[in-house]
Amino acid sequence: MFDRKVKKEIEALQEKLFMRDQIIDGLCDEKMVLDLDPSGKITSINQNFREEFGAGADAVIGQQMKDLVPQALRNTDHFRRMVSAIEKKEVWVGAWQVQNGDHKDMWFRTTLFPIKHRDGDLEGYRAFANNLTRTIETSKEHESLIHAMQRSTAVIEFDLDGQVLAANDLFLNCLGYTLSEIKGRHHRMFCPPDVYESPEYEQFWARLARGQFVASRFKRVDKFGNEVWLEASYNPLKNSRGEYYKVVKFATVITDQVMQEREVANAAGVAYETSKATDASTKRGIEVMQGTAGVMQKLAEQMTKATEGISALDQQSQKINSIIQSISGIADQTNLLALNAAIEAARAGDQGRGFAVVADEVRQLAQRTSAATEEIVGVVGQNQQMTSHAVSIIETGKKQAEEVNQMVDEASSVINDIQEAAQQVVDAVSRFADRLGR
């Protein structure tokens, strides 16, 4: 009877021990395991520890657990708690930071259990650990990133309805508020009426509530009603259940930049209008030069015709001169004949007296004809000189007109080049102004 009872107790204890062994074996299969002697010296490690620790894993055997912590990291609370737990033979749970053989920093989430006999004597310690290096490094990187953004970027947080939850100093300073003045108030306090009264404003918060981020330039007003421009993004965040629960805004003040862009846009507008006016003026200049060239061409043609007419007149004058010379010769002959007739009449005496009167009249007529002919010759000669002078002047004017016409052509070409360049300036300024407008 007694033996059966003892046997059952033994079987129950064996069953309990078997179940505990399953738990321990499961932990050993899944976790990094280290065994330590009562002083805290590592006596053994499992394969999981070797794989996670990497280079120099077996070299930790025989070293104190606390000595694996780099000297620079021993002045921390979690290190002191670990050392205290080993000294007091207590359970310790915490982050154990070590360096492997490649001097790579590693973080192990560790649970250290003291193993004692029934009489309380300490057999040693067993430590179960998980490698949290990637998790902690990622967390620290994110934390550093957040700190960096907090230092350099204006940050404010809202709930999904737009109520202010928190804001950093940069945001508060750029809008002139204290946190107590804005916490719990709605985002619209930072917006001009034409923004928060628009249908787009309601849609803006609806988009954020659906998890859509919004990034753009935003016009806002500070505590004193001054216009402030922000380059910002509104970012919906999820909680541990995957639900959107708040919106974080990261912003940079760009008011000076926007003001400068406005000034540049205004200057571009002035340059555009000036360029258009220049373009129009050059086009008008081309038209005037082309008109002038046409007039000068016609003038040259008229001068050519005038030259031809005067040349023909000169030829006619030469013909008249030839006729006058003939008349002069006839007058000379007539005068000679009249003289001879007078001589013969004198010889005839009284009988030739009437003939002598006629001869004298003929002689006087011949003399007057000769005098008139000489006068005509003088006038024709003067006409020829004047005609030659006029032809010379017209030829000079024609040559100058042709030179002016050539200069007009060259000026037209230059103005045309200016017009093309002005048009290119107009197009470039127009494109620049359009980009600024967008």
C-alpha positions as CSV (number, residue, x, y, z in Angstrom):
1,M,0.0,0.0,0.0
2,F,2.8,2.4,1.0
3,D,4.8,1.4,-2.0
4,R,2.0,2.1,-4.4
5,K,1.5,5.5,-2.9
6,V,5.2,6.3,-3.2
7,K,5.2,4.9,-6.7
8,K,2.3,7.2,-7.7
9,E,4.1,10.2,-6.1
10,I,7.2,9.3,-8.0
11,E,5.3,9.0,-11.2
12,A,3.6,12.3,-10.6
13,L,6.9,14.0,-9.9
14,Q,8.4,12.3,-13.0
15,E,5.5,13.6,-15.1
16,K,5.9,17.1,-13.7
17,L,9.7,16.9,-14.3
18,F,9.0,15.7,-17.8
19,M,6.8,18.7,-18.5
20,R,9.3,21.1,-17.1
21,D,12.0,19.5,-19.2
22,Q,9.9,20.1,-22.2
23,I,9.6,23.7,-21.3
24,I,13.3,24.0,-20.7
25,D,14.1,22.1,-23.9
26,G,11.8,24.4,-25.8
27,L,13.4,27.5,-24.4
28,C,16.8,26.1,-25.2
29,D,15.8,25.4,-28.7
30,E,14.4,28.9,-29.3
31,K,16.7,31.1,-27.2
32,M,20.3,31.8,-26.6
33,V,21.4,30.0,-23.4
34,L,24.3,30.6,-21.2
35,D,25.3,28.7,-18.0
36,L,27.2,30.6,-15.3
37,D,29.0,29.4,-12.1
38,P,28.0,31.0,-8.8
39,S,30.6,33.9,-9.4
40,G,29.0,34.8,-12.7
41,K,31.6,33.2,-14.9
42,I,30.3,31.8,-18.1
43,T,30.8,28.0,-18.2
44,S,28.8,27.0,-21.4
45,I,26.8,28.4,-24.3
46,N,24.4,26.8,-26.8
47,Q,24.5,26.8,-30.6
48,N,21.9,29.6,-30.8
49,F,24.3,31.9,-28.8
50,R,27.2,31.0,-31.1
51,E,25.1,31.8,-34.2
52,E,23.8,35.1,-32.9
53,F,27.0,36.3,-31.2
54,G,29.1,35.6,-34.3
55,A,32.8,36.1,-34.2
56,G,34.5,35.2,-30.9
57,A,31.5,33.4,-29.4
58,D,33.5,30.5,-27.8
59,A,35.9,33.0,-26.3
60,V,33.3,34.2,-23.9
61,I,33.5,30.9,-22.0
62,G,35.5,31.5,-18.8
63,Q,34.8,35.2,-18.7
64,Q,32.6,37.0,-16.2
65,M,29.3,38.0,-17.7
66,K,29.7,41.6,-16.5
67,D,33.2,41.8,-18.1
68,L,31.7,41.4,-21.6
69,V,30.1,44.8,-21.3
70,P,32.3,47.5,-22.8
71,Q,34.0,49.7,-20.3
72,A,32.3,52.8,-21.7
73,L,28.8,51.3,-21.1
74,R,29.3,50.2,-17.5
75,N,28.1,53.5,-15.9
76,T,24.5,52.7,-16.6
77,D,21.6,51.7,-14.4
78,H,20.9,48.5,-16.2
79,F,24.5,47.4,-15.8
80,R,24.5,48.1,-12.1
81,R,21.3,46.2,-11.7
82,M,22.8,43.2,-13.4
83,V,25.9,43.2,-11.2
84,S,23.7,43.6,-8.1
85,A,21.4,40.7,-9.1
86,I,24.4,38.4,-9.5
87,E,25.9,39.5,-6.2
88,K,22.5,39.0,-4.4
89,K,21.7,35.7,-6.2
90,E,18.5,37.2,-7.6
91,V,16.6,37.0,-10.9
92,W,17.6,39.7,-13.3
93,V,15.8,40.8,-16.5
94,G,17.3,43.5,-18.7
95,A,19.3,44.5,-21.7
96,W,22.8,43.0,-21.8
97,Q,25.0,45.0,-24.2
98,V,28.2,43.4,-25.4
99,Q,30.8,43.5,-28.2
100,N,31.6,40.4,-30.3
101,G,34.9,39.5,-31.7
102,D,34.4,42.0,-34.6
103,H,33.8,44.8,-32.1
104,K,30.2,45.0,-33.2
105,D,27.8,46.3,-30.5
106,M,25.1,43.8,-29.7
107,W,22.0,43.9,-27.5
108,F,20.6,40.8,-25.8
109,R,17.3,40.8,-24.0
110,T,18.3,38.6,-21.1
111,T,16.6,36.8,-18.2
112,L,19.1,35.5,-15.6
113,F,17.9,32.8,-13.2
114,P,19.8,31.7,-10.1
115,I,19.8,27.9,-9.7
116,K,19.7,26.8,-6.1
117,H,19.7,23.5,-4.2
118,R,16.9,22.7,-1.8
119,D,19.1,23.8,1.1
120,G,19.5,27.3,-0.6
121,D,23.1,26.7,-1.8
122,L,23.7,28.4,-5.2
123,E,24.6,25.9,-8.0
124,G,25.0,28.7,-10.6
125,Y,23.0,30.7,-13.1
126,R,21.2,30.1,-16.3
127,A,20.5,32.9,-18.7
128,F,18.0,32.9,-21.6
129,A,18.5,35.7,-24.1
130,N,17.0,37.1,-27.4
131,N,19.1,39.1,-29.9
132,L,17.5,42.5,-30.0
133,T,20.4,44.2,-31.8
134,R,18.5,45.0,-35.0
135,T,15.4,46.0,-33.1
136,I,17.2,48.3,-30.7
137,E,19.5,49.8,-33.4
138,T,16.5,50.5,-35.6
139,S,14.7,52.0,-32.6
140,K,17.7,54.1,-31.7
141,E,18.0,55.2,-35.3
142,H,14.4,56.2,-35.4
143,E,14.8,57.9,-32.1
144,S,17.8,59.8,-33.4
145,L,16.0,60.7,-36.6
146,I,13.0,62.0,-34.6
147,H,15.4,64.0,-32.3
148,A,17.1,65.4,-35.4
149,M,13.8,66.4,-36.9
150,Q,12.7,68.0,-33.7
151,R,15.9,70.1,-33.6
152,S,15.7,71.3,-37.2
153,T,12.0,71.1,-38.2
154,A,8.8,72.7,-36.8
155,V,6.6,69.8,-35.6
156,I,3.0,69.8,-34.4
157,E,0.6,66.9,-33.6
158,F,-3.2,66.8,-34.1
159,D,-5.9,64.3,-33.4
160,L,-7.9,63.2,-36.4
161,D,-10.4,66.0,-35.8
162,G,-7.7,68.6,-36.0
163,Q,-7.3,69.4,-32.3
164,V,-3.7,70.3,-31.3
165,L,-2.1,67.6,-29.1
166,A,1.5,68.9,-28.9
167,A,4.1,71.1,-30.7
168,N,7.8,71.6,-30.5
169,D,9.6,74.9,-29.7
170,L,10.4,75.6,-33.4
171,F,6.8,75.5,-34.4
172,L,5.7,77.6,-31.4
173,N,8.4,80.2,-32.1
174,C,7.7,80.5,-35.8
175,L,4.0,81.3,-35.0
176,G,4.5,83.2,-31.8
177,Y,2.5,81.0,-29.4
178,T,3.1,79.0,-26.3
179,L,1.9,75.4,-26.0
180,S,-0.8,76.3,-23.5
181,E,-2.2,78.8,-26.0
182,I,-2.8,76.2,-28.7
183,K,-3.2,72.8,-27.0
184,G,-6.7,71.5,-27.4
185,R,-7.6,74.1,-30.0
186,H,-8.4,73.4,-33.6
187,H,-6.0,73.7,-36.5
188,R,-8.1,76.4,-38.1
189,M,-6.6,78.9,-35.6
190,F,-3.5,78.9,-37.8
191,C,-5.4,79.5,-41.1
192,P,-6.8,82.7,-42.7
193,P,-10.6,82.7,-43.2
194,D,-10.4,82.1,-47.0
195,V,-8.7,78.7,-46.2
196,Y,-10.7,77.3,-43.3
197,E,-14.0,78.5,-44.8
198,S,-13.4,76.7,-48.1
199,P,-14.8,73.2,-49.0
200,E,-11.3,72.1,-49.6
201,Y,-10.4,72.5,-45.9
202,E,-13.0,70.0,-44.8
203,Q,-11.8,67.6,-47.5
204,F,-8.3,68.1,-46.3
205,W,-9.1,66.7,-42.9
206,A,-11.2,63.9,-44.4
207,R,-8.2,62.8,-46.5
208,L,-5.9,62.8,-43.4
209,A,-8.5,60.7,-41.5
210,R,-8.4,58.1,-44.3
211,G,-4.6,57.9,-43.9
212,Q,-3.6,60.0,-46.9
213,F,-0.6,62.2,-46.3
214,V,-0.7,65.7,-47.7
215,A,2.4,67.7,-48.6
216,S,2.6,71.2,-50.1
217,R,3.1,74.8,-49.4
218,F,0.6,76.3,-47.0
219,K,-0.3,79.9,-46.2
220,R,-0.8,80.3,-42.4
221,V,-1.1,83.3,-40.0
222,D,0.8,83.7,-36.8
223,K,-0.4,85.0,-33.4
224,F,-0.2,88.6,-34.6
225,G,-2.0,88.0,-37.9
226,N,1.1,88.1,-40.0
227,E,1.3,85.9,-43.1
228,V,3.5,82.9,-42.7
229,W,4.4,80.4,-45.4
230,L,5.3,76.8,-44.6
231,E,6.7,73.9,-46.7
232,A,5.0,71.1,-44.8
233,S,3.7,67.5,-44.8
234,Y,0.8,66.2,-42.8
235,N,1.4,62.5,-41.9
236,P,-1.3,60.2,-40.4
237,L,0.1,57.7,-37.9
238,K,-1.2,54.3,-36.8
239,N,-1.4,52.8,-33.3
240,S,-0.5,49.3,-32.3
241,R,-3.9,48.1,-33.6
242,G,-3.3,49.5,-37.1
243,E,-5.8,52.3,-36.6
244,Y,-5.1,55.9,-37.6
245,Y,-5.1,58.0,-34.4
246,K,-3.2,61.2,-35.0
247,V,-1.5,63.4,-37.6
248,V,2.0,64.7,-37.3
249,K,3.0,67.8,-39.3
250,F,6.6,68.5,-40.2
251,A,7.2,72.0,-41.5
252,T,9.9,74.5,-42.6
253,V,9.3,78.2,-42.6
254,I,9.7,79.6,-46.2
255,T,8.1,83.0,-45.8
256,D,11.3,84.9,-47.0
257,Q,11.6,82.5,-49.9
258,V,8.0,83.1,-51.0
259,M,8.4,86.8,-50.7
260,Q,11.5,86.7,-52.8
261,E,9.6,84.5,-55.4
262,R,6.9,87.1,-55.5
263,E,9.4,89.9,-56.1
264,V,11.0,87.8,-58.8
265,A,7.6,87.1,-60.3
266,N,6.8,90.8,-60.3
267,A,10.2,91.5,-61.9
268,A,9.6,88.8,-64.5
269,G,6.2,90.3,-65.3
270,V,7.8,93.7,-65.8
271,A,10.6,92.1,-67.9
272,Y,7.9,90.3,-69.9
273,E,6.0,93.4,-70.7
274,T,9.2,95.3,-71.5
275,S,10.3,92.5,-73.8
276,K,6.9,92.5,-75.5
277,A,7.2,96.3,-76.0
278,T,10.7,95.9,-77.3
279,D,9.5,93.2,-79.7
280,A,6.7,95.4,-80.9
281,S,9.1,98.4,-81.3
282,T,11.6,96.3,-83.3
283,K,8.8,95.0,-85.5
284,R,7.7,98.6,-86.1
285,G,11.3,99.6,-86.8
286,I,11.5,96.8,-89.4
287,E,8.4,98.0,-91.0
288,V,9.7,101.6,-91.1
289,M,13.1,100.5,-92.5
290,Q,11.4,98.4,-95.1
291,G,9.2,101.4,-96.0
292,T,12.2,103.7,-96.2
293,A,14.0,101.1,-98.4
294,G,11.0,101.1,-100.7
295,V,11.0,104.9,-100.9
296,M,14.7,105.1,-101.5
297,Q,14.4,102.4,-104.2
298,K,11.7,104.5,-105.9
299,L,13.8,107.6,-105.5
300,A,16.7,105.9,-107.2
301,E,14.4,104.8,-110.0
302,Q,13.1,108.3,-110.5
303,M,16.7,109.7,-110.5
304,T,17.6,107.1,-113.1
305,K,14.6,108.3,-115.2
306,A,15.6,111.9,-114.7
307,T,19.1,111.2,-115.7
308,E,17.9,109.5,-118.8
309,G,15.6,112.5,-119.6
310,I,18.3,115.1,-119.1
311,S,20.7,113.0,-121.2
312,A,18.1,113.0,-124.0
313,L,17.7,116.8,-123.6
314,D,21.4,117.1,-123.8
315,Q,21.4,115.2,-127.0
316,Q,18.6,117.5,-128.4
317,S,20.7,120.5,-127.3
318,Q,23.6,119.1,-129.3
319,K,21.3,118.7,-132.3
320,I,20.1,122.3,-131.9
321,N,23.8,123.4,-131.7
322,S,24.5,121.6,-135.0
323,I,21.5,123.4,-136.6
324,I,22.6,126.7,-135.3
325,Q,26.1,126.1,-136.7
326,S,24.4,125.5,-140.0
327,I,22.4,128.7,-139.7
328,S,25.5,130.6,-138.7
329,G,27.3,129.3,-141.8
330,I,24.4,130.4,-144.0
331,A,24.4,133.8,-142.4
332,D,28.1,134.2,-143.1
333,Q,27.6,133.2,-146.7
334,T,24.6,135.6,-147.0
335,N,26.7,138.4,-145.5
336,L,29.5,137.7,-148.0
337,L,27.0,137.6,-150.9
338,A,25.5,140.9,-149.7
339,L,29.0,142.5,-149.6
340,N,29.7,141.3,-153.1
341,A,26.3,142.6,-154.3
342,A,27.1,146.0,-152.8
343,I,30.4,146.1,-154.6
344,E,28.8,145.2,-157.9
345,A,26.0,147.8,-157.4
346,A,28.7,150.4,-156.8
347,R,30.2,149.5,-160.1
348,A,26.9,149.8,-161.8
349,G,26.4,153.4,-160.8
350,D,22.9,154.7,-160.8
351,Q,21.5,151.6,-162.3
352,G,22.6,149.5,-159.4
353,R,21.5,151.9,-156.7
354,G,18.2,150.0,-156.0
355,F,20.1,146.7,-155.9
356,A,22.6,148.2,-153.5
357,V,19.7,149.1,-151.1
358,V,18.5,145.5,-151.2
359,A,22.0,144.1,-150.8
360,D,22.5,146.4,-147.8
361,E,19.3,145.1,-146.2
362,V,20.3,141.5,-146.8
363,R,23.7,142.2,-145.3
364,Q,22.1,143.7,-142.2
365,L,19.7,140.7,-141.9
366,A,22.7,138.4,-142.2
367,Q,24.5,140.3,-139.5
368,R,21.4,140.2,-137.2
369,T,21.0,136.5,-137.9
370,S,24.7,135.9,-137.1
371,A,24.3,137.9,-133.9
372,A,21.1,135.9,-132.9
373,T,22.9,132.7,-133.8
374,E,25.8,133.5,-131.5
375,E,23.4,134.4,-128.7
376,I,21.6,131.0,-129.2
377,V,24.9,129.2,-129.3
378,G,25.7,130.9,-125.9
379,V,22.4,129.9,-124.4
380,V,22.7,126.3,-125.7
381,G,26.2,126.1,-124.3
382,Q,25.0,127.3,-120.9
383,N,22.1,124.7,-121.1
384,Q,24.6,121.9,-121.9
385,Q,26.8,123.0,-118.9
386,M,23.7,123.1,-116.7
387,T,22.5,119.8,-118.0
388,S,25.9,118.2,-117.4
389,H,26.0,119.6,-113.9
390,A,22.4,118.4,-113.2
391,V,23.3,114.9,-114.5
392,S,26.4,114.9,-112.3
393,I,24.3,115.9,-109.2
394,I,21.6,113.3,-110.0
395,E,24.3,110.6,-110.5
396,T,25.8,111.5,-107.1
397,G,22.3,111.5,-105.5
398,K,21.5,108.2,-107.2
399,K,24.7,106.7,-105.8
400,Q,24.0,108.1,-102.4
401,A,20.4,106.8,-102.6
402,E,21.8,103.3,-103.5
403,E,24.3,103.6,-100.5
404,V,21.4,104.6,-98.2
405,N,19.3,101.8,-99.5
406,Q,22.2,99.3,-98.8
407,M,22.5,100.8,-95.3
408,V,18.7,100.4,-94.8
409,D,19.0,96.8,-95.8
410,E,21.8,96.2,-93.4
411,A,19.9,98.1,-90.6
412,S,16.8,96.0,-91.4
413,S,18.9,92.8,-91.0
414,V,20.3,94.0,-87.7
415,I,16.8,95.0,-86.4
416,N,15.5,91.7,-87.6
417,D,18.2,89.9,-85.5
418,I,17.2,92.2,-82.6
419,Q,13.5,91.3,-83.1
420,E,14.3,87.5,-83.1
421,A,16.4,87.9,-80.0
422,A,13.6,90.0,-78.4
423,Q,11.1,87.3,-79.3
424,Q,13.4,84.6,-77.6
425,V,13.5,86.8,-74.5
426,V,9.7,87.2,-74.5
427,D,9.3,83.4,-74.8
428,A,11.9,82.7,-72.1
429,V,10.4,85.3,-69.7
430,S,6.9,84.0,-70.4
431,R,7.9,80.4,-69.6
432,F,9.7,81.6,-66.4
433,A,6.7,83.7,-65.4
434,D,4.4,80.7,-66.0
435,R,6.6,78.5,-63.8
436,L,6.5,81.1,-61.0
437,G,2.7,81.3,-61.3
438,R,2.4,77.6,-60.8
